[in-house]
Amino acid sequence: MARHRRVQSERGAVQWQLNGKKPPAGAVRVLLVRVSVPSATRWIQLDGDNLQGSMKAVRDQVAAWLGRDDADGGTIQWEYGQRRGTDWACEIHVVPTP
């Protein structure tokens, strides 16, 4: 139940940010960047699998905003990154591709 609430909260936050923005038509490159704060002693960088898994709700909502399935590899190219920050956040960059 807690996971469901977290996923709904994350998707709602992404929807709120994208609300009113027109999704680009055609093929796109989507870069999702996880911004995290250092722990008490160090910054913990996720490996590729965990990074992608941590962004699943965000990916699903961006795909819904685009009006496509997130598994549509023909028109959506997904990329992931991570960086340190002072607050927890997620950056979403959607760029049309030729």
Biopython code that builds the backbone (N, CA, C, O; Angstrom):
import numpy as np
from Bio.PDB.StructureBuilder import StructureBuilder

atoms = [
    (1, "MET", "N", (0.817, -1.197, 0.000)),
    (1, "MET", "CA", (0.000, 0.000, 0.000)),
    (1, "MET", "C", (0.864, 1.266, 0.000)),
    (1, "MET", "O", (0.544, 2.240, -0.681)),
    (2, "ALA", "N", (1.955, 1.245, 0.764)),
    (2, "ALA", "CA", (2.834, 2.414, 0.806)),
    (2, "ALA", "C", (3.474, 2.662, -0.559)),
    (2, "ALA", "O", (3.630, 3.810, -0.975)),
    (3, "ARG", "N", (3.846, 1.585, -1.255)),
    (3, "ARG", "CA", (4.449, 1.734, -2.577)),
    (3, "ARG", "C", (3.450, 2.350, -3.553)),
    (3, "ARG", "O", (3.806, 3.222, -4.346)),
    (4, "HIS", "N", (2.209, 1.899, -3.492)),
    (4, "HIS", "CA", (1.173, 2.438, -4.370)),
    (4, "HIS", "C", (1.012, 3.944, -4.145)),
    (4, "HIS", "O", (0.907, 4.710, -5.102)),
    (5, "ARG", "N", (0.993, 4.361, -2.887)),
    (5, "ARG", "CA", (0.864, 5.791, -2.573)),
    (5, "ARG", "C", (2.074, 6.575, -3.090)),
    (5, "ARG", "O", (1.920, 7.681, -3.609)),
    (6, "ARG", "N", (3.267, 6.008, -2.949)),
    (6, "ARG", "CA", (4.471, 6.682, -3.427)),
    (6, "ARG", "C", (4.437, 6.841, -4.947)),
    (6, "ARG", "O", (4.746, 7.909, -5.475)),
    (7, "VAL", "N", (4.060, 5.770, -5.642)),
    (7, "VAL", "CA", (3.989, 5.819, -7.106)),
    (7, "VAL", "C", (2.951, 6.840, -7.549)),
    (7, "VAL", "O", (3.214, 7.630, -8.456)),
    (8, "GLN", "N", (1.786, 6.839, -6.930)),
    (8, "GLN", "CA", (0.742, 7.803, -7.287)),
    (8, "GLN", "C", (1.205, 9.231, -7.016)),
    (8, "GLN", "O", (0.920, 10.138, -7.798)),
    (9, "SER", "N", (1.912, 9.428, -5.918)),
    (9, "SER", "CA", (2.431, 10.755, -5.585)),
    (9, "SER", "C", (3.453, 11.220, -6.617)),
    (9, "SER", "O", (3.412, 12.368, -7.061)),
    (10, "GLU", "N", (4.362, 10.338, -6.996)),
    (10, "GLU", "CA", (5.376, 10.687, -7.992)),
    (10, "GLU", "C", (4.739, 10.979, -9.343)),
    (10, "GLU", "O", (5.096, 11.953, -10.006)),
    (11, "ARG", "N", (3.802, 10.140, -9.747)),
    (11, "ARG", "CA", (3.132, 10.363, -11.039)),
    (11, "ARG", "C", (2.339, 11.663, -11.024)),
    (11, "ARG", "O", (2.320, 12.396, -12.013)),
    (12, "GLY", "N", (1.683, 11.947, -9.894)),
    (12, "GLY", "CA", (0.926, 13.191, -9.772)),
    (12, "GLY", "C", (1.821, 14.418, -9.867)),
    (12, "GLY", "O", (1.448, 15.413, -10.488)),
    (13, "ALA", "N", (3.002, 14.351, -9.255)),
    (13, "ALA", "CA", (3.941, 15.475, -9.317)),
    (13, "ALA", "C", (4.421, 15.703, -10.749)),
    (13, "ALA", "O", (4.536, 16.845, -11.193)),
    (14, "VAL", "N", (4.699, 14.622, -11.465)),
    (14, "VAL", "CA", (5.138, 14.744, -12.860)),
    (14, "VAL", "C", (4.003, 15.298, -13.716)),
    (14, "VAL", "O", (4.224, 16.173, -14.553)),
    (15, "GLN", "N", (2.795, 14.793, -13.508)),
    (15, "GLN", "CA", (1.645, 15.280, -14.265)),
    (15, "GLN", "C", (1.439, 16.774, -14.022)),
    (15, "GLN", "O", (1.160, 17.523, -14.958)),
    (16, "TRP", "N", (1.574, 17.203, -12.781)),
    (16, "TRP", "CA", (1.398, 18.609, -12.437)),
    (16, "TRP", "C", (2.424, 19.472, -13.173)),
    (16, "TRP", "O", (2.087, 20.543, -13.677)),
    (17, "GLN", "N", (3.671, 19.009, -13.237)),
    (17, "GLN", "CA", (4.723, 19.764, -13.918)),
    (17, "GLN", "C", (4.503, 19.832, -15.432)),
    (17, "GLN", "O", (4.804, 20.845, -16.064)),
    (18, "LEU", "N", (3.982, 18.758, -16.002)),
    (18, "LEU", "CA", (3.800, 18.710, -17.457)),
    (18, "LEU", "C", (2.457, 19.268, -17.905)),
    (18, "LEU", "O", (2.248, 19.497, -19.097)),
    (19, "ASN", "N", (1.541, 19.491, -16.961)),
    (19, "ASN", "CA", (0.204, 19.983, -17.281)),
    (19, "ASN", "C", (0.297, 21.319, -18.028)),
    (19, "ASN", "O", (0.980, 22.245, -17.590)),
    (20, "GLY", "N", (-0.397, 21.395, -19.151)),
    (20, "GLY", "CA", (-0.410, 22.614, -19.940)),
    (20, "GLY", "C", (0.700, 22.692, -20.972)),
    (20, "GLY", "O", (0.673, 23.558, -21.846)),
    (21, "LYS", "N", (1.663, 21.811, -20.884)),
    (21, "LYS", "CA", (2.738, 21.781, -21.876)),
    (21, "LYS", "C", (2.339, 20.820, -22.995)),
    (21, "LYS", "O", (1.805, 19.739, -22.746)),
    (22, "LYS", "N", (2.607, 21.232, -24.219)),
    (22, "LYS", "CA", (2.238, 20.402, -25.370)),
    (22, "LYS", "C", (3.352, 19.398, -25.651)),
    (22, "LYS", "O", (4.504, 19.787, -25.841)),
    (23, "PRO", "N", (3.014, 18.104, -25.679)),
    (23, "PRO", "CA", (4.050, 17.110, -25.982)),
    (23, "PRO", "C", (4.474, 17.192, -27.448)),
    (23, "PRO", "O", (3.640, 17.421, -28.323)),
    (24, "PRO", "N", (5.755, 17.009, -27.715)),
    (24, "PRO", "CA", (6.214, 17.045, -29.101)),
    (24, "PRO", "C", (5.717, 15.828, -29.878)),
    (24, "PRO", "O", (5.586, 14.732, -29.333)),
    (25, "ALA", "N", (5.448, 16.047, -31.148)),
    (25, "ALA", "CA", (5.046, 14.939, -32.018)),
    (25, "ALA", "C", (6.301, 14.277, -32.568)),
    (25, "ALA", "O", (7.367, 14.889, -32.630)),
    (26, "GLY", "N", (6.162, 13.038, -32.959)),
    (26, "GLY", "CA", (7.285, 12.328, -33.556)),
    (26, "GLY", "C", (8.234, 11.756, -32.526)),
    (26, "GLY", "O", (7.923, 11.679, -31.337)),
    (27, "ALA", "N", (9.392, 11.359, -33.006)),
    (27, "ALA", "CA", (10.387, 10.708, -32.150)),
    (27, "ALA", "C", (10.994, 11.708, -31.169)),
    (27, "ALA", "O", (11.212, 12.873, -31.503)),
    (28, "VAL", "N", (11.262, 11.229, -29.951)),
    (28, "VAL", "CA", (11.843, 12.078, -28.913)),
    (28, "VAL", "C", (12.932, 11.325, -28.157)),
    (28, "VAL", "O", (12.969, 10.095, -28.125)),
    (29, "ARG", "N", (13.810, 12.108, -27.556)),
    (29, "ARG", "CA", (14.794, 11.583, -26.611)),
    (29, "ARG", "C", (14.411, 12.151, -25.255)),
    (29, "ARG", "O", (14.275, 13.364, -25.095)),
    (30, "VAL", "N", (14.236, 11.263, -24.274)),
    (30, "VAL", "CA", (13.848, 11.677, -22.930)),
    (30, "VAL", "C", (14.998, 11.361, -21.982)),
    (30, "VAL", "O", (15.417, 10.211, -21.854)),
    (31, "LEU", "N", (15.499, 12.391, -21.323)),
    (31, "LEU", "CA", (16.547, 12.223, -20.318)),
    (31, "LEU", "C", (15.927, 12.461, -18.948)),
    (31, "LEU", "O", (15.401, 13.540, -18.678)),
    (32, "LEU", "N", (15.988, 11.455, -18.088)),
    (32, "LEU", "CA", (15.498, 11.556, -16.717)),
    (32, "LEU", "C", (16.711, 11.583, -15.793)),
    (32, "LEU", "O", (17.533, 10.667, -15.810)),
    (33, "VAL", "N", (16.818, 12.631, -14.994)),
    (33, "VAL", "CA", (17.964, 12.796, -14.098)),
    (33, "VAL", "C", (17.485, 12.757, -12.655)),
    (33, "VAL", "O", (16.639, 13.554, -12.250)),
    (34, "ARG", "N", (18.029, 11.830, -11.889)),
    (34, "ARG", "CA", (17.741, 11.720, -10.454)),
    (34, "ARG", "C", (18.679, 12.661, -9.713)),
    (34, "ARG", "O", (19.899, 12.555, -9.831)),
    (35, "VAL", "N", (18.101, 13.583, -8.949)),
    (35, "VAL", "CA", (18.883, 14.508, -8.137)),
    (35, "VAL", "C", (18.712, 14.073, -6.693)),
    (35, "VAL", "O", (17.593, 14.021, -6.184)),
    (36, "SER", "N", (19.824, 13.759, -6.028)),
    (36, "SER", "CA", (19.734, 13.275, -4.649)),
    (36, "SER", "C", (20.714, 14.020, -3.760)),
    (36, "SER", "O", (21.736, 14.540, -4.209)),
    (37, "VAL", "N", (20.364, 14.051, -2.487)),
    (37, "VAL", "CA", (21.214, 14.722, -1.502)),
    (37, "VAL", "C", (22.196, 13.714, -0.921)),
    (37, "VAL", "O", (21.883, 12.526, -0.831)),
    (38, "PRO", "N", (23.366, 14.167, -0.529)),
    (38, "PRO", "CA", (24.310, 13.248, 0.116)),
    (38, "PRO", "C", (23.748, 12.750, 1.446)),
    (38, "PRO", "O", (23.024, 13.467, 2.137)),
    (39, "SER", "N", (24.092, 11.521, 1.790)),
    (39, "SER", "CA", (23.709, 11.007, 3.108)),
    (39, "SER", "C", (24.626, 11.653, 4.142)),
    (39, "SER", "O", (25.391, 12.561, 3.816)),
    (40, "ALA", "N", (24.552, 11.194, 5.363)),
    (40, "ALA", "CA", (25.356, 11.794, 6.430)),
    (40, "ALA", "C", (26.851, 11.729, 6.130)),
    (40, "ALA", "O", (27.605, 12.613, 6.537)),
    (41, "THR", "N", (27.280, 10.693, 5.426)),
    (41, "THR", "CA", (28.719, 10.533, 5.199)),
    (41, "THR", "C", (29.140, 10.620, 3.743)),
    (41, "THR", "O", (30.275, 11.001, 3.458)),
    (42, "ARG", "N", (28.253, 10.275, 2.810)),
    (42, "ARG", "CA", (28.661, 10.274, 1.403)),
    (42, "ARG", "C", (27.442, 10.297, 0.492)),
    (42, "ARG", "O", (26.310, 10.097, 0.931)),
    (43, "TRP", "N", (27.704, 10.547, -0.798)),
    (43, "TRP", "CA", (26.648, 10.510, -1.800)),
    (43, "TRP", "C", (26.567, 9.102, -2.355)),
    (43, "TRP", "O", (27.582, 8.519, -2.733)),
    (44, "ILE", "N", (25.371, 8.560, -2.404)),
    (44, "ILE", "CA", (25.187, 7.198, -2.892)),
    (44, "ILE", "C", (24.687, 7.253, -4.330)),
    (44, "ILE", "O", (23.591, 7.741, -4.603)),
    (45, "GLN", "N", (25.506, 6.745, -5.241)),
    (45, "GLN", "CA", (25.143, 6.699, -6.649)),
    (45, "GLN", "C", (24.540, 5.331, -6.941)),
    (45, "GLN", "O", (25.109, 4.306, -6.567)),
    (46, "LEU", "N", (23.388, 5.315, -7.609)),
    (46, "LEU", "CA", (22.733, 4.056, -7.944)),
    (46, "LEU", "C", (23.372, 3.442, -9.183)),
    (46, "LEU", "O", (23.863, 4.155, -10.057)),
    (47, "ASP", "N", (23.361, 2.099, -9.252)),
    (47, "ASP", "CA", (23.814, 1.445, -10.477)),
    (47, "ASP", "C", (22.705, 1.571, -11.522)),
    (47, "ASP", "O", (21.606, 2.030, -11.213)),
    (48, "GLY", "N", (22.993, 1.169, -12.743)),
    (48, "GLY", "CA", (22.061, 1.364, -13.852)),
    (48, "GLY", "C", (20.684, 0.771, -13.640)),
    (48, "GLY", "O", (19.679, 1.421, -13.929)),
    (49, "ASP", "N", (20.620, -0.470, -13.134)),
    (49, "ASP", "CA", (19.327, -1.120, -12.914)),
    (49, "ASP", "C", (18.505, -0.392, -11.858)),
    (49, "ASP", "O", (17.314, -0.146, -12.049)),
    (50, "ASN", "N", (19.144, -0.051, -10.749)),
    (50, "ASN", "CA", (18.423, 0.633, -9.680)),
    (50, "ASN", "C", (18.035, 2.052, -10.067)),
    (50, "ASN", "O", (16.979, 2.538, -9.663)),
    (51, "LEU", "N", (18.879, 2.719, -10.845)),
    (51, "LEU", "CA", (18.552, 4.062, -11.314)),
    (51, "LEU", "C", (17.311, 4.021, -12.189)),
    (51, "LEU", "O", (16.397, 4.826, -12.012)),
    (52, "GLN", "N", (17.273, 3.088, -13.132)),
    (52, "GLN", "CA", (16.120, 2.968, -14.016)),
    (52, "GLN", "C", (14.871, 2.592, -13.224)),
    (52, "GLN", "O", (13.792, 3.127, -13.482)),
    (53, "GLY", "N", (15.004, 1.683, -12.268)),
    (53, "GLY", "CA", (13.867, 1.290, -11.443)),
    (53, "GLY", "C", (13.347, 2.423, -10.581)),
    (53, "GLY", "O", (12.142, 2.528, -10.353)),
    (54, "SER", "N", (14.248, 3.275, -10.096)),
    (54, "SER", "CA", (13.823, 4.387, -9.244)),
    (54, "SER", "C", (13.038, 5.436, -10.019)),
    (54, "SER", "O", (12.321, 6.241, -9.425)),
    (55, "MET", "N", (13.170, 5.429, -11.340)),
    (55, "MET", "CA", (12.499, 6.418, -12.185)),
    (55, "MET", "C", (11.280, 5.849, -12.914)),
    (55, "MET", "O", (10.739, 6.503, -13.806)),
    (56, "LYS", "N", (10.841, 4.644, -12.548)),
    (56, "LYS", "CA", (9.763, 3.968, -13.275)),
    (56, "LYS", "C", (8.470, 4.771, -13.286)),
    (56, "LYS", "O", (7.849, 4.913, -14.339)),
    (57, "ALA", "N", (8.051, 5.296, -12.147)),
    (57, "ALA", "CA", (6.802, 6.064, -12.097)),
    (57, "ALA", "C", (6.911, 7.326, -12.953)),
    (57, "ALA", "O", (5.953, 7.713, -13.622)),
    (58, "VAL", "N", (8.070, 7.957, -12.926)),
    (58, "VAL", "CA", (8.300, 9.156, -13.739)),
    (58, "VAL", "C", (8.236, 8.792, -15.217)),
    (58, "VAL", "O", (7.591, 9.485, -16.003)),
    (59, "ARG", "N", (8.899, 7.714, -15.591)),
    (59, "ARG", "CA", (8.901, 7.254, -16.982)),
    (59, "ARG", "C", (7.477, 6.956, -17.457)),
    (59, "ARG", "O", (7.094, 7.358, -18.555)),
    (60, "ASP", "N", (6.698, 6.257, -16.640)),
    (60, "ASP", "CA", (5.322, 5.932, -17.010)),
    (60, "ASP", "C", (4.490, 7.190, -17.233)),
    (60, "ASP", "O", (3.702, 7.251, -18.177)),
    (61, "GLN", "N", (4.658, 8.194, -16.373)),
    (61, "GLN", "CA", (3.855, 9.408, -16.509)),
    (61, "GLN", "C", (4.297, 10.246, -17.699)),
    (61, "GLN", "O", (3.459, 10.844, -18.373)),
    (62, "VAL", "N", (5.589, 10.299, -17.968)),
    (62, "VAL", "CA", (6.065, 11.019, -19.156)),
    (62, "VAL", "C", (5.530, 10.344, -20.414)),
    (62, "VAL", "O", (5.104, 11.025, -21.347)),
    (63, "ALA", "N", (5.547, 9.019, -20.447)),
    (63, "ALA", "CA", (5.003, 8.288, -21.599)),
    (63, "ALA", "C", (3.514, 8.566, -21.761)),
    (63, "ALA", "O", (3.034, 8.737, -22.881)),
    (64, "ALA", "N", (2.777, 8.613, -20.649)),
    (64, "ALA", "CA", (1.344, 8.926, -20.713)),
    (64, "ALA", "C", (1.137, 10.334, -21.268)),
    (64, "ALA", "O", (0.238, 10.555, -22.079)),
    (65, "TRP", "N", (1.960, 11.279, -20.838)),
    (65, "TRP", "CA", (1.878, 12.651, -21.342)),
    (65, "TRP", "C", (2.156, 12.699, -22.844)),
    (65, "TRP", "O", (1.525, 13.458, -23.579)),
    (66, "LEU", "N", (3.113, 11.876, -23.289)),
    (66, "LEU", "CA", (3.426, 11.808, -24.717)),
    (66, "LEU", "C", (2.336, 11.082, -25.503)),
    (66, "LEU", "O", (2.287, 11.174, -26.730)),
    (67, "GLY", "N", (1.459, 10.359, -24.792)),
    (67, "GLY", "CA", (0.394, 9.608, -25.451)),
    (67, "GLY", "C", (0.883, 8.315, -26.061)),
    (67, "GLY", "O", (0.325, 7.836, -27.048)),
    (68, "ARG", "N", (1.937, 7.741, -25.469)),
    (68, "ARG", "CA", (2.531, 6.517, -26.006)),
    (68, "ARG", "C", (2.826, 5.542, -24.880)),
    (68, "ARG", "O", (2.785, 5.894, -23.701)),
    (69, "ASP", "N", (3.124, 4.316, -25.267)),
    (69, "ASP", "CA", (3.552, 3.300, -24.304)),
    (69, "ASP", "C", (5.032, 3.520, -24.008)),
    (69, "ASP", "O", (5.803, 3.839, -24.913)),
    (70, "ASP", "N", (5.434, 3.354, -22.753)),
    (70, "ASP", "CA", (6.839, 3.596, -22.412)),
    (70, "ASP", "C", (7.783, 2.577, -23.042)),
    (70, "ASP", "O", (8.994, 2.793, -23.066)),
    (71, "ALA", "N", (7.246, 1.475, -23.550)),
    (71, "ALA", "CA", (8.071, 0.460, -24.215)),
    (71, "ALA", "C", (8.223, 0.733, -25.712)),
    (71, "ALA", "O", (8.827, -0.065, -26.429)),
    (72, "ASP", "N", (7.678, 1.855, -26.188)),
    (72, "ASP", "CA", (7.747, 2.203, -27.605)),
    (72, "ASP", "C", (9.160, 2.663, -27.955)),
    (72, "ASP", "O", (9.447, 3.860, -27.988)),
    (73, "GLY", "N", (10.027, 1.705, -28.214)),
    (73, "GLY", "CA", (11.420, 2.016, -28.526)),
    (73, "GLY", "C", (11.613, 2.667, -29.880)),
    (73, "GLY", "O", (12.684, 3.202, -30.165)),
    (74, "GLY", "N", (10.591, 2.629, -30.716)),
    (74, "GLY", "CA", (10.714, 3.225, -32.040)),
    (74, "GLY", "C", (10.618, 4.737, -32.033)),
    (74, "GLY", "O", (11.207, 5.396, -32.890)),
    (75, "THR", "N", (9.884, 5.301, -31.078)),
    (75, "THR", "CA", (9.706, 6.752, -31.066)),
    (75, "THR", "C", (10.182, 7.417, -29.783)),
    (75, "THR", "O", (10.254, 8.644, -29.716)),
    (76, "ILE", "N", (10.510, 6.626, -28.759)),
    (76, "ILE", "CA", (11.020, 7.198, -27.508)),
    (76, "ILE", "C", (12.361, 6.559, -27.172)),
    (76, "ILE", "O", (12.468, 5.339, -27.042)),
    (77, "GLN", "N", (13.367, 7.388, -27.035)),
    (77, "GLN", "CA", (14.689, 6.924, -26.597)),
    (77, "GLN", "C", (14.872, 7.400, -25.157)),
    (77, "GLN", "O", (14.956, 8.601, -24.902)),
    (78, "TRP", "N", (14.934, 6.454, -24.220)),
    (78, "TRP", "CA", (15.058, 6.778, -22.792)),
    (78, "TRP", "C", (16.521, 6.798, -22.385)),
    (78, "TRP", "O", (17.282, 5.890, -22.721)),
    (79, "GLU", "N", (16.909, 7.837, -21.660)),
    (79, "GLU", "CA", (18.254, 7.938, -21.099)),
    (79, "GLU", "C", (18.125, 8.353, -19.639)),
    (79, "GLU", "O", (17.160, 9.013, -19.254)),
    (80, "TYR", "N", (19.102, 7.963, -18.834)),
    (80, "TYR", "CA", (19.057, 8.225, -17.394)),
    (80, "TYR", "C", (20.368, 8.829, -16.929)),
    (80, "TYR", "O", (21.435, 8.529, -17.463)),
    (81, "GLY", "N", (20.267, 9.683, -15.929)),
    (81, "GLY", "CA", (21.449, 10.266, -15.321)),
    (81, "GLY", "C", (21.175, 10.539, -13.852)),
    (81, "GLY", "O", (20.045, 10.403, -13.383)),
    (82, "GLN", "N", (22.204, 10.920, -13.142)),
    (82, "GLN", "CA", (22.037, 11.272, -11.736)),
    (82, "GLN", "C", (23.114, 12.264, -11.336)),
    (82, "GLN", "O", (24.216, 12.281, -11.884)),
    (83, "ARG", "N", (22.757, 13.089, -10.361)),
    (83, "ARG", "CA", (23.708, 14.074, -9.867)),
    (83, "ARG", "C", (23.361, 14.429, -8.429)),
    (83, "ARG", "O", (22.267, 14.139, -7.945)),
    (84, "ARG", "N", (24.304, 15.054, -7.769)),
    (84, "ARG", "CA", (24.083, 15.530, -6.407)),
    (84, "ARG", "C", (23.288, 16.824, -6.439)),
    (84, "ARG", "O", (23.343, 17.579, -7.410)),
    (85, "GLY", "N", (22.557, 17.068, -5.377)),
    (85, "GLY", "CA", (21.818, 18.311, -5.250)),
    (85, "GLY", "C", (21.595, 18.640, -3.789)),
    (85, "GLY", "O", (21.991, 17.881, -2.904)),
    (86, "THR", "N", (20.967, 19.764, -3.543)),
    (86, "THR", "CA", (20.666, 20.147, -2.164)),
    (86, "THR", "C", (19.284, 19.674, -1.744)),
    (86, "THR", "O", (18.989, 19.613, -0.551)),
    (87, "ASP", "N", (18.435, 19.338, -2.706)),
    (87, "ASP", "CA", (17.095, 18.801, -2.458)),
    (87, "ASP", "C", (16.863, 17.621, -3.392)),
    (87, "ASP", "O", (17.442, 17.549, -4.475)),
    (88, "TRP", "N", (16.012, 16.700, -2.962)),
    (88, "TRP", "CA", (15.619, 15.585, -3.823)),
    (88, "TRP", "C", (14.788, 16.137, -4.974)),
    (88, "TRP", "O", (13.907, 16.971, -4.764)),
    (89, "ALA", "N", (15.066, 15.675, -6.185)),
    (89, "ALA", "CA", (14.328, 16.156, -7.351)),
    (89, "ALA", "C", (14.507, 15.186, -8.510)),
    (89, "ALA", "O", (15.275, 14.226, -8.440)),
    (90, "CYS", "N", (13.777, 15.469, -9.565)),
    (90, "CYS", "CA", (13.903, 14.725, -10.812)),
    (90, "CYS", "C", (13.849, 15.742, -11.940)),
    (90, "CYS", "O", (12.927, 16.557, -12.000)),
    (91, "GLU", "N", (14.819, 15.701, -12.823)),
    (91, "GLU", "CA", (14.819, 16.568, -13.996)),
    (91, "GLU", "C", (14.323, 15.761, -15.187)),
    (91, "GLU", "O", (14.720, 14.613, -15.387)),
    (92, "ILE", "N", (13.453, 16.377, -15.971)),
    (92, "ILE", "CA", (12.897, 15.724, -17.158)),
    (92, "ILE", "C", (13.229, 16.587, -18.365)),
    (92, "ILE", "O", (12.819, 17.746, -18.443)),
    (93, "HIS", "N", (13.969, 16.019, -19.299)),
    (93, "HIS", "CA", (14.338, 16.724, -20.524)),
    (93, "HIS", "C", (13.770, 15.930, -21.702)),
    (93, "HIS", "O", (14.137, 14.773, -21.908)),
    (94, "VAL", "N", (12.875, 16.552, -22.473)),
    (94, "VAL", "CA", (12.272, 15.907, -23.642)),
    (94, "VAL", "C", (12.691, 16.705, -24.870)),
    (94, "VAL", "O", (12.377, 17.889, -24.993)),
    (95, "VAL", "N", (13.405, 16.040, -25.776)),
    (95, "VAL", "CA", (13.943, 16.713, -26.952)),
    (95, "VAL", "C", (13.502, 15.965, -28.205)),
    (95, "VAL", "O", (13.726, 14.759, -28.307)),
    (96, "PRO", "N", (12.874, 16.663, -29.171)),
    (96, "PRO", "CA", (12.530, 15.997, -30.433)),
    (96, "PRO", "C", (13.796, 15.537, -31.154)),
    (96, "PRO", "O", (14.821, 16.218, -31.125)),
    (97, "THR", "N", (13.711, 14.383, -31.795)),
    (97, "THR", "CA", (14.840, 13.875, -32.571)),
    (97, "THR", "C", (14.438, 13.808, -34.037)),
    (97, "THR", "O", (13.268, 13.608, -34.362)),
    (98, "PRO", "N", (15.417, 13.977, -34.916)),
    (98, "PRO", "CA", (15.097, 13.961, -36.352)),
    (98, "PRO", "C", (14.715, 12.581, -36.841)),
    (98, "PRO", "O", (14.420, 12.405, -38.023)),
]
sb = StructureBuilder()
sb.init_structure("model")
sb.init_model(0)
sb.init_chain("A")
sb.init_seg("    ")
for serial, (resi, resn, name, xyz) in enumerate(atoms, 1):
    if name == "N":
        sb.init_residue(resn, " ", resi, " ")
    sb.init_atom(name, np.array(xyz, "f"), 0.0, 1.0, " ", f" {name:<3s}", serial, name[0])
structure = sb.get_structure()
